[in-house]
Amino acid sequence: MEHNSTFPIKQNELDMLRDEATSYLKSIQWEQSQRAKNKDNDAKDESILLYLSRANNGSNVNVTSVSKTILALKKRLLPESVALPIYLNQTLYAVQEGLTLGIWIKDSFYDASGLSTLSENKSALDSSGKREYESKMHTSTAFMLFATSYKILHDLKPHASDDLSVMKQKFAGIPEVSFMSPLKGISCQLFYYDKYLGHPDIIKSDKDVIDFTVVYFEALIDEIQLRKSSLEHTETIVDRTYKLENSEFAISGWDNVFSGTAKSIEFNKIQFEQIVGNRDAKHFARRLTERMLSYDFEAKKNPFQELGGFMPVFMGYGIPGTGKSMLIAAIATRLKEHSDNLDIPFLFHPMPDTLISTFQGGSAEKMVEWMKPLQDPTKLIFAPIDDAENNLQERTAQGVSAGVKEVIGVFLRYTEGAYAVNYGNSSIGLFTNLPEMLDKAVISRVQGRFKIDGARTEHDFLDQDYIWWRKLQSTMPDFVNMDDPEVYKYLADQGLAKSMGDILNLMEKPSEERVHETFDKVEKLHETDDHMFYAALYKEIQKIFPFFSSRDVRNIQSAISLRLTDFDLEKDWFENPETYFKKDYETKFNMLQELMKSNMKGLNFSDIRRQEVIRYLDNVATIADTDFKRKVDARVNQLNIDNEAREQFGKID
């Protein structure tokens, strides 16, 4: 599904179609099918569907007028007001603009698909020509209705209520959808839209009109998505993107940015202090949240991106039971709290577990649907993939399903390449216990990585127990009859590190054996503060790990750039957002540059470079070795068991 070309939708061309759109709002005719009329028998809301099906006062053909219904609504809801109230006006305008755009899209499809030529010679068509004409008619109608609904949602969704569940419960579905011809398609949809608007139970306030319109056209898109697989001649739809000039709005095939993405998923609130150990992970998470919050909604970019300190894709890895899920919740909690405080829309958008589909092509479609919202520049988006090895495992491994390959294909396409739009407002986090099972190409997209290693020191274990028993103490004060440590204050070590340097000072030499040997070998040839040292080191590493490439070197470079931006934002900026967060892009960028310069005074480039190279190579080696080690350990374990069994058996004799 490559969208390889973009076509502009010009405003002046839309201006010429607006009268046609308005005429549909003033009056359309629709004859209900018997099936739609009988739909009320098994419906969830008898009264509404009964009302929809009896809508024609006994005659078969029915004339309705959306604009009259909206005027009637105004009289019913706001009899005092002279002008058309804002929500009603906004809705009417959005539906008119949606229809106008839909008509333009239909005309464009007529020309691109050759339907125009077929229509002109309709009387002369043979039977296969007639079939082609009909099937192209259906497709053009479906795409027109899709574009109309999509534009209406684009315009109204930001003004609708956050929670539409009450309206969705009142809504009893769309009795029928017609793809027969563009005129029938529009008439049928406006007919039922109008009937709902006129129903007193559906619309209780003027805000309900926007909410209902969003629910109705979302349902229409769902209907079209369900039926689109039966449409033919869609190649001129899926291979192009239409972009509305002077606007954010674009339509790419049947892609729907709004599907299932509007709502943030619920999560448990967790503070970093409740997580024991994991210094590296907590530090990283805190930096990530500060960077995301610096995103500028006006400029649609992030000053940290320009400074080299932003990570669209990162990875946290570690043994099971060290707190991955808690960490995901803690990052979400921190982002949500700060976003609420700064009045910023935030979307917590974890990858669903049910992504891999058994149908050919189904997984790719679901993955596109999941990744699409990450390109929405109007909110901050945190998109964790927990147990990433399930959906993104090494494609060359035996028995990997076609679904996994599809998902990885989409992931790679959206994280680098023509599709990869990153405004600096969204970040994907891969969390895994088995990084060695992840696909190599996926791992190479990762720009920041950290270990999730849980409790590591005596104090960590002390605190882990403390978090558990203090609950008992609060309910039964004298029950825990044990002494506290003499010097250490509980949770003192669980705060956040000042900088990565504090965490990495301990790392003078690689911990992984082969990397260590290589390091020593190259050190005999070059000083570690020579540029030549790293060139020689990389060459040697490549001999041991053939998959080490320039992509890895780029990743090391971005890790070093991240260190240069490894400074705290001023506390005061969070307390008084207007001092930094609410400033314009340029000002924020300059403030960060100042902060970066003052932070760099204490840093030493060659130290940082050494630390980051060691950290990265250790990581590469660990991942490469784990698989092998796991097999060896299992084998050794088995041999030990066999030996022990033999000895025990010998004693029985």
C-alpha positions in Angstrom: 0.0 0.0 0.0 2.5 2.6 -1.1 1.1 6.1 -1.3 3.5 7.3 -3.9 2.0 10.6 -5.0 0.4 13.6 -3.5 -2.4 15.6 -5.2 -3.5 19.0 -4.0 -7.1 19.7 -3.4 -7.4 23.4 -4.4 -9.8 25.7 -2.5 -11.0 27.4 -5.6 -12.1 24.1 -7.1 -14.0 23.4 -3.9 -15.7 26.8 -4.2 -17.3 25.7 -7.4 -18.8 22.6 -5.8 -20.2 24.2 -2.7 -23.6 25.1 -4.2 -24.2 21.4 -5.1 -23.3 20.4 -1.5 -25.7 23.0 -0.1 -28.5 21.9 -2.3 -28.3 18.4 -0.8 -28.6 19.8 2.7 -31.7 21.8 1.6 -33.4 18.8 0.2 -32.9 15.1 -0.8 -35.2 12.3 -1.6 -34.8 8.7 -0.4 -36.9 5.6 -0.7 -36.3 3.3 2.2 -35.7 -0.4 1.4 -38.0 -3.0 3.0 -35.0 -4.4 4.9 -34.3 -1.0 6.5 -37.9 -0.7 7.4 -38.0 -4.1 9.1 -34.8 -3.5 11.0 -36.6 -2.4 14.1 -37.7 -5.9 15.0 -34.5 -7.0 16.6 -33.0 -3.6 17.4 -31.5 -2.6 20.7 -33.6 0.6 20.8 -37.1 -0.2 19.5 -38.4 3.4 19.7 -35.6 5.0 17.7 -35.5 2.5 14.9 -39.2 2.3 14.8 -39.2 6.0 14.4 -36.5 5.8 11.6 -38.5 3.1 9.7 -41.8 4.9 10.0 -40.2 8.1 8.9 -42.1 8.3 5.6 -45.7 9.0 6.7 -47.0 6.1 4.6 -45.7 7.3 1.2 -42.7 5.5 -0.2 -40.5 8.4 -1.3 -39.5 10.8 1.3 -38.1 14.3 1.0 -36.0 15.6 3.9 -34.1 18.7 4.6 -31.1 18.8 7.0 -31.0 22.6 7.1 -34.7 22.8 8.0 -34.2 20.2 10.8 -31.3 22.2 12.2 -33.5 25.4 12.2 -36.2 23.4 14.0 -33.6 22.3 16.5 -32.6 25.8 17.2 -36.2 26.7 17.9 -36.7 23.8 20.2 -33.4 24.1 22.1 -32.7 27.8 22.1 -35.9 29.7 21.3 -34.5 33.0 22.6 -31.5 33.1 20.4 -31.6 35.2 17.1 -28.5 33.9 15.3 -27.9 30.2 14.7 -26.1 29.0 17.9 -22.4 28.2 17.5 -22.5 24.4 17.7 -25.4 24.1 15.3 -23.7 26.5 12.9 -20.4 24.7 13.2 -22.0 21.3 12.5 -24.0 22.5 9.5 -20.9 24.1 8.1 -18.8 21.0 8.7 -21.3 18.8 7.0 -21.5 21.2 4.0 -17.7 21.3 3.8 -17.5 17.5 4.1 -20.0 17.0 1.3 -18.1 19.5 -0.9 -14.8 17.7 -0.4 -16.6 14.3 -1.0 -17.9 15.6 -4.3 -14.4 16.8 -5.3 -13.0 13.3 -4.4 -15.7 11.6 -6.4 -15.0 13.8 -9.5 -11.3 13.0 -9.1 -11.9 9.3 -9.0 -14.2 9.6 -12.1 -11.3 11.0 -14.0 -8.5 8.9 -12.6 -10.3 5.5 -12.9 -11.8 6.1 -16.4 -15.3 6.2 -15.1 -15.9 9.6 -16.8 -15.3 8.0 -20.2 -17.6 5.1 -19.4 -20.4 7.4 -18.3 -20.2 9.4 -21.5 -20.5 6.2 -23.6 -23.0 4.5 -21.3 -25.5 3.7 -24.0 -22.9 1.9 -26.1 -21.4 -0.3 -23.4 -21.3 -4.1 -23.8 -22.1 -6.3 -20.8 -18.5 -6.3 -19.5 -18.3 -2.6 -19.9 -21.6 -2.3 -18.0 -20.2 -4.4 -15.2 -17.1 -2.2 -15.0 -19.3 0.9 -15.0 -21.4 -0.4 -12.2 -18.5 -1.5 -10.0 -16.6 1.8 -10.5 -19.8 3.6 -9.6 -20.0 1.7 -6.3 -16.3 2.4 -5.6 -16.6 6.1 -6.3 -19.7 6.3 -4.0 -17.9 4.5 -1.2 -14.8 6.7 -1.5 -16.9 9.9 -1.7 -18.8 8.9 1.5 -15.6 8.0 3.2 -13.9 11.3 2.3 -17.1 13.2 3.4 -17.2 11.5 6.8 -13.5 11.8 7.2 -13.5 15.6 6.6 -16.5 16.0 9.0 -14.7 14.1 11.7 -11.5 16.1 11.1 -13.5 19.4 11.6 -15.8 18.4 14.4 -13.8 15.9 16.5 -11.8 18.6 18.3 -15.0 20.2 19.4 -16.9 17.1 20.5 -17.1 15.9 24.1 -14.2 13.6 25.2 -16.6 10.9 26.3 -19.1 10.0 23.7 -20.3 6.7 25.3 -23.7 8.1 26.3 -24.4 9.2 22.8 -23.1 5.9 21.4 -25.6 4.1 23.6 -28.5 6.2 22.3 -27.4 5.6 18.7 -29.0 2.6 17.1 -26.8 2.2 14.0 -27.3 3.2 10.4 -30.2 1.2 8.9 -28.8 1.1 5.4 -25.8 2.4 3.4 -26.1 2.7 -0.4 -23.2 2.5 -2.8 -25.5 2.4 -5.9 -24.5 5.9 -7.2 -23.1 9.0 -5.7 -26.5 10.7 -5.6 -28.1 7.7 -3.9 -25.2 7.4 -1.5 -25.5 11.0 -0.3 -29.3 10.9 -0.2 -29.4 7.7 1.9 -26.9 9.0 4.4 -28.4 12.4 4.8 -31.8 10.9 5.1 -30.9 8.8 8.2 -28.7 11.6 9.6 -31.6 13.9 9.4 -34.1 11.5 11.0 -31.8 11.1 14.0 -31.4 14.8 14.4 -35.1 15.2 14.5 -35.5 12.6 17.2 -36.2 14.3 20.6 -34.4 11.6 22.6 -31.1 12.0 20.7 -30.6 15.7 20.8 -31.1 17.3 24.2 -28.7 20.2 23.9 -26.9 22.1 21.1 -23.6 20.4 22.1 -25.4 17.0 21.4 -25.6 18.0 17.7 -21.8 18.0 17.4 -21.5 14.8 19.5 -24.1 13.0 17.5 -22.6 14.1 14.2 -19.2 12.6 15.2 -20.8 9.3 16.3 -22.9 9.1 13.1 -20.0 9.7 10.7 -17.7 7.4 12.7 -20.3 4.7 12.3 -20.5 5.4 8.6 -16.7 5.1 8.2 -16.9 1.7 10.1 -19.6 0.5 7.7 -17.5 1.5 4.7 -14.4 -0.2 6.2 -16.4 -3.4 6.6 -17.5 -3.4 3.0 -14.4 -2.0 1.3 -12.9 -5.4 0.6 -15.8 -6.1 -1.9 -15.0 -3.0 -3.9 -13.0 -3.2 -7.1 -10.9 -0.7 -9.1 -9.5 0.9 -6.0 -5.9 1.2 -7.3 -6.4 5.0 -8.0 -7.5 5.4 -4.4 -4.8 3.5 -2.5 -1.8 4.8 -4.5 -2.2 8.5 -3.7 -2.7 11.0 -1.0 -4.9 14.1 -1.5 -3.9 17.1 0.5 -6.2 20.1 1.1 -4.2 23.3 0.4 -3.6 25.6 3.4 -4.7 22.9 5.8 -3.5 19.9 7.8 -6.1 17.8 6.2 -5.1 14.9 3.9 -6.7 11.7 2.8 -4.5 8.6 2.0 -6.5 5.8 0.6 -8.8 4.3 3.3 -6.4 5.1 6.1 -8.4 6.4 9.1 -6.4 8.4 11.6 -9.4 8.6 13.9 -10.2 4.9 14.2 -9.9 3.8 17.8 -7.3 6.4 18.5 -9.2 9.2 20.1 -9.2 7.8 23.6 -6.2 7.4 25.9 -6.0 3.9 27.5 -6.5 3.8 31.2 -3.4 3.0 33.3 -2.5 2.7 37.0 -0.8 5.8 38.4 2.7 5.0 39.6 5.5 7.4 40.9 9.2 6.8 40.1 9.9 6.5 43.8 7.7 3.4 44.0 10.1 1.6 41.6 13.2 0.1 43.2 16.6 0.2 41.5 16.5 0.8 37.8 18.5 4.0 38.0 19.3 4.1 34.4 15.7 3.4 33.3 14.2 6.0 35.7 16.7 8.6 34.5 16.0 7.9 30.9 12.2 8.0 31.5 12.5 11.4 33.2 14.5 12.8 30.4 12.0 11.5 27.9 9.1 13.2 29.6 10.9 16.5 29.9 11.8 16.4 26.2 8.3 15.5 25.0 6.8 18.3 27.1 9.1 20.8 25.3 7.2 20.1 22.0 5.9 23.3 20.4 2.3 23.0 19.2 2.4 26.2 17.1 5.7 25.4 15.3 4.9 21.6 15.3 8.5 20.8 16.2 10.5 20.1 19.3 13.6 22.2 20.2 15.2 19.0 21.6 15.1 17.5 18.1 17.2 20.3 16.8 19.6 19.9 19.7 19.9 16.1 19.0 18.2 15.1 22.2 15.0 13.5 21.1 14.2 9.8 20.7 11.3 8.8 18.5 12.1 5.1 19.3 13.8 3.7 22.4 14.2 0.4 24.1 14.1 -0.8 27.7 15.3 -4.4 28.3 16.0 -6.6 31.3 15.4 -9.9 33.0 11.8 -10.7 33.9 10.4 -9.3 37.1 12.4 -6.1 37.2 9.6 -3.7 36.7 8.9 -3.2 32.9 5.2 -2.7 33.3 5.6 -0.4 36.3 8.0 1.7 34.3 5.6 2.0 31.4 2.9 3.2 33.9 5.4 5.6 35.6 6.3 7.3 32.3 2.6 7.6 31.4 1.8 8.9 34.9 4.5 11.6 34.7 3.5 12.7 31.2 -0.1 12.8 32.1 0.4 14.8 35.3 2.6 17.4 33.5 0.3 17.5 30.5 -2.7 18.2 32.7 -0.8 20.8 34.5 0.2 22.5 31.2 -3.2 22.0 29.5 -1.7 19.8 26.8 -3.6 16.9 25.2 -1.9 13.6 26.0 -2.5 10.2 24.4 -1.3 7.0 26.1 -1.3 4.6 23.1 0.0 1.1 23.9 0.2 -1.5 21.2 -2.8 -3.8 21.6 -2.0 -7.5 22.3 -4.3 -8.6 19.5 -2.3 -7.1 16.7 -1.1 -10.2 14.9 -4.0 -11.4 12.7 -4.3 -14.8 11.1 -5.6 -13.2 7.9 -3.2 -12.4 5.1 -2.6 -8.7 5.2 -4.8 -8.3 8.3 -1.8 -7.6 10.6 -0.3 -4.9 8.4 -3.7 -3.2 8.3 -4.0 -3.3 12.1 -0.4 -2.1 12.5 -1.0 0.9 10.1 -4.1 1.7 12.1 -2.0 1.6 15.3 0.9 3.6 13.9 -1.1 6.3 12.1 -2.1 8.3 15.2 1.6 8.7 16.0 1.6 11.2 13.2 -1.0 13.5 14.8 0.8 16.7 15.7 -1.9 18.0 18.0 -1.1 15.9 21.1 1.8 14.3 23.0 1.8 10.5 22.4 3.5 7.8 24.4 3.3 4.5 22.6 4.8 1.6 24.5 5.1 -1.9 23.0 5.3 -4.3 26.0 6.9 -7.7 25.4 8.0 -6.4 22.1 9.6 -9.7 21.2 6.1 -11.1 20.5 5.2 -8.8 17.6 8.7 -7.8 16.4 10.7 -11.0 16.6 13.6 -11.8 14.3 12.0 -12.4 10.8 14.6 -14.9 9.7 14.0 -17.2 12.7 12.2 -20.5 12.1 8.4 -20.5 12.3 7.9 -16.7 12.3 4.4 -16.0 11.1 3.6 -13.9 8.1 1.7 -11.5 10.5 5.0 -10.7 12.4 6.7 -9.9 9.1 3.9 -7.6 8.1 4.0 -5.8 11.4 7.7 -5.3 11.2 7.4 -4.1 7.6 5.0 -1.4 8.7 7.0 -0.5 11.8 10.2 0.1 9.6 8.3 2.1 7.1 6.8 4.4 9.7 10.0 4.9 11.7 12.3 5.7 8.9 11.8 6.5 5.2 9.2 8.4 3.3 6.4 7.9 5.8 8.4 8.7 8.9 7.0 12.0 10.1 8.2 12.9 13.5 7.3 16.2 14.9 9.0 15.5 18.2 5.7 14.9 20.0 5.5 11.1 20.0 7.8 8.3 21.2 7.6 4.6 20.8 9.1 2.5 23.6 10.0 -1.1 23.1 10.1 -3.1 26.3 11.4 -6.6 26.3 13.0 -9.4 28.4 14.5 -10.9 25.3 16.1 -8.2 23.2 18.2 -10.8 21.4 14.9 -12.1 19.9 14.0 -8.8 18.3 14.5 -8.3 14.6 17.9 -6.7 13.8 16.4 -4.0 11.6 14.0 -3.1 14.4 16.8 -2.9 17.0 18.8 -0.6 14.6 15.9 1.9 14.7 16.3 2.3 18.5 17.9 5.6 19.3 18.0 5.4 23.1 18.4 2.2 25.2 18.5 1.4 28.8 18.6 -1.5 31.1 15.7 -2.3 33.4 17.6 -4.3 36.0 15.5 -4.0 39.1 17.1 -4.0 42.6 20.9 -4.1 42.4 22.2 -3.0 45.9 21.5 -3.8 49.5 19.7 -0.5 49.8 17.5 -1.5 46.8 16.5 -4.7 48.4 15.9 -2.9 51.7 13.6 -0.5 50.0 11.8 -3.1 48.1 10.9 -4.8 51.4 10.1 -1.4 53.0 7.5 -0.6 50.3 5.9 -3.9 51.1 5.9 -3.9 54.9 5.1 -0.2 55.5 1.5 -1.1 54.3 1.3 -3.5 57.3 2.7 -0.9 59.6 0.1 1.7 58.6 -2.8 -0.7 59.4 -1.2 -2.3 62.5 1.5 0.1 63.9 3.2 -2.3 66.4 3.0 -5.4 64.3 6.3 -5.0 62.4 8.7 -5.5 65.4 12.0 -5.1 63.7 14.8 -2.5 63.7 15.5 0.1 61.0 18.9 0.5 59.4 21.2 2.8 61.3 22.4 5.2 58.7 20.2 4.7 55.6 17.0 6.6 55.2 14.4 4.5 53.4 13.9 5.3 49.7 16.9 7.7 49.7 18.5 5.8 46.8 15.3 5.6 44.8 15.3 9.2 43.8 16.4 10.3 40.3 20.1 10.6 39.3 21.3 14.1 38.5 22.8 13.0 35.1 23.9 9.9 33.2 27.5 10.6 34.3 26.5 9.7 37.9 25.3 6.3 36.7 28.2 5.6 34.2 31.1 6.8 36.2 31.6 3.2 37.3 32.1 2.1 33.7 35.7 2.6 32.8 36.1 -0.7 31.0 33.6 -2.9 29.1 32.1 -5.6 31.3 31.7 -8.0 28.4 34.7 -10.2 27.9 35.3 -10.0 24.2 34.6 -6.3 24.1 37.1 -5.9 26.9 39.8 -7.8 25.1 39.2 -5.9 21.9 39.4 -2.6 23.9 42.7 -3.6 25.4 44.1 -4.7 22.0 43.2 -1.4 20.3 44.5 0.6 23.3 48.0 -0.8 22.7 47.8 0.8 19.2 46.1 4.1 19.9 45.5 6.5 22.8 41.8 6.5 23.8 41.6 10.2 23.1 42.7 9.7 19.5 40.0 9.7 16.9 41.8 6.8 15.3 41.1 4.7 18.4 37.4 4.5 17.7 37.9 3.8 14.0 40.2 0.9 14.8 37.9 -0.3 17.6 34.8 -0.4 15.3 36.7 -2.3 12.7 37.8 -4.9 15.3 34.3 -5.2 16.7 33.0 -5.9 13.2 35.2 -8.9 13.0 33.6 -10.4 16.1 30.0 -9.2 15.4 29.6 -9.1 11.6 26.2 -7.3 11.9 27.8 -4.3 13.5 27.4 -1.5 10.9 27.4 2.2 10.3 23.9 2.3 11.6 25.3 1.3 15.0 27.9 4.0 14.8 25.1 6.5 14.1 23.3 5.2 17.1 26.4 5.7 19.3 26.7 9.3 17.9 23.1 10.0 18.8 23.7 8.5 22.3 26.5 11.0 22.7 24.3 13.8 21.5 21.7 12.8 24.1 24.4 13.1 26.8 25.0 16.7 25.7 21.4 17.4 26.4 21.4 15.4 29.6 20.5 18.3 31.9 17.5 19.0 34.2 15.0 21.6 33.1 14.7 24.3 35.8 12.3 23.4 38.6 10.8 26.9 38.2 9.8 26.2 34.6 7.4 23.5 35.8 5.9 25.6 38.6 5.5 28.6 36.3 4.8 27.3 32.8 4.9 30.8 31.2 8.6 31.0 32.0 9.4 28.3 29.5 6.7 25.8 28.3 4.3 28.5 27.1 7.0 30.5 25.3 7.3 30.4 21.5 9.6 27.9 19.7 12.6 30.2 19.2 12.7 31.4 22.8 12.5 27.8 24.1 15.2 26.8 21.7 17.5 29.6 22.9 16.8 28.9 26.5 17.7 25.2 26.0 20.9 26.2 24.2 22.0 28.3 27.1 21.2 25.5 29.5 23.1 23.1 27.3 26.2 25.3 27.2 26.3 25.8 31.0 25.9 22.0 31.4 28.7 21.2 29.0 31.2 23.1 31.1 31.4 20.2 33.5 31.7 17.6 30.7 34.6 16.1 28.9 33.9 15.0 25.3 36.4 12.1 25.2 35.1 10.8 28.6 31.5 10.8 27.4 32.5 9.3 24.1 34.3 6.4 25.9 31.4 5.8 28.3 28.8 5.7 25.6 30.8 3.5 23.3 31.4 1.0 26.1 27.8 1.1 27.1 26.7 0.5 23.5 29.2 -2.3 22.7 28.4 -4.1 26.0 24.8 -4.0 25.0 25.5 -5.3 21.5 27.6 -8.1 22.9 25.1 -9.0 25.6 22.3 -9.2 23.1 24.4 -11.3 20.7 25.5 -13.7 23.4 22.3 -14.2 25.4 20.8 -16.6 23.0 24.0 -18.7 22.9 24.4 -18.5 26.7 20.8 -19.5 27.3 21.4 -22.7 25.2 24.7 -23.5 27.0 23.2 -22.9 30.4 20.3 -25.3 29.7 22.7 -27.9 28.5 25.1 -27.6 31.5 22.1 -27.8 33.8 20.9 -31.0 32.1 24.4 -32.5 32.4 24.5 -31.6 36.1 21.2 -33.2 36.7 22.3 -36.4 34.8 25.5 -36.6 36.9 23.7 -36.1 40.1 21.1 -38.8 39.2 23.9 -41.2 38.4 25.5 -40.6 41.8 22.2 -41.0 43.6 21.6 -44.2 41.6 25.1 -45.5 42.5 24.3 -45.0 46.2 21.1 -47.1 46.0 23.2 -50.1 44.7 
